[in-house]
Amino acid sequence: MKDHFELLNVSNILDSEEKYRCLCNIFKSDCFTLADMYGNNVNNEMGYTTESFRKLMNHTCIIGVLEKIEYKYCLSNLSIEFYNDKMSFKSYILRIIGQNENLKNNVNIILNLLSLFNGELSKKTVYAIFSYVYKNRLDDSSIASVGRNLRSVFTLMELADLISKSRSSIKLRRYPHVSLEPMSEVFDSDIISINDLKTYMSEYFTTEVSIMILKCLSTFEVKNYIWTKSSLFKDIGEIENFYGEYVMTLIVKRGD
């Protein structure tokens, strides 16, 4: 299960439908080397430095937008279908996500966590979860690295109309068919035992991963939740946050 949190190094990808269509119109059925594209001033036309454009080409290859044959880049078969108007842009992005196992795993994890936590999570919390579960690290360097690549995942999800983004959080645009249902539909009360929540999460995640996720959530996700804590371990299924406190209960905050 931990390997499902592995992120692709794809921090430089396109971030709008307009740019995807522009790229497809540049390539059409042709193939180009980087030198060809630099010579034709393609990177400047798209607003990229030569180094950023090189990373863009490589990262779009990783997610399946382009293919690299020897030293030449060309559109993937999927991108050719999109260029020929065989599918909508949203369907195209969903197929990009679906054809890559890493991306699909990442997106499913994020959707399940958003679904469970009533449709909204802070970006910082999600960065921490992926860094801690996959790397067992929470230092600034690891979270910054994870954040760069997760922001690209968020962008793909937004382009596919799965989420919306603000400066500090991500929100579900619609509740997809996922394994974990919203807490409000699973539990009868806004006061939820951490042990019960951990047990429910373990239907999708392993118990170990569920505990690691809850450690991150109970430390960083405080805008919409109150985590009741004790300085003493009572052996009633509580989990320890990163401040050394034992979290026993989650209380969902409600607006006035």
Secondary structure, DSSP 8 states (H G I E B T S, - for coil): -GGGG---S--S---SHHHHHHHHHHHTT-EE-HHHHHHTTHHHHTT--HHHHHHHHHHHHHTTSEEEETTEEEE-HHHHHHHTTSS-HHHHHHHHHHH-HHHHHHHHHHHHHHHHTTTEEEHHHHHHHHIIIIIS--SHHHHHHHHHHHHHHHHHHHHTTSEEE-SSEEEESS--S-SS--HHHH-SSSEEEHHHHHHHHTTTS-HHHHHHHHHHHHHH--SSEEEEEESS--SSS-EE-TTS-EEEEEEE----
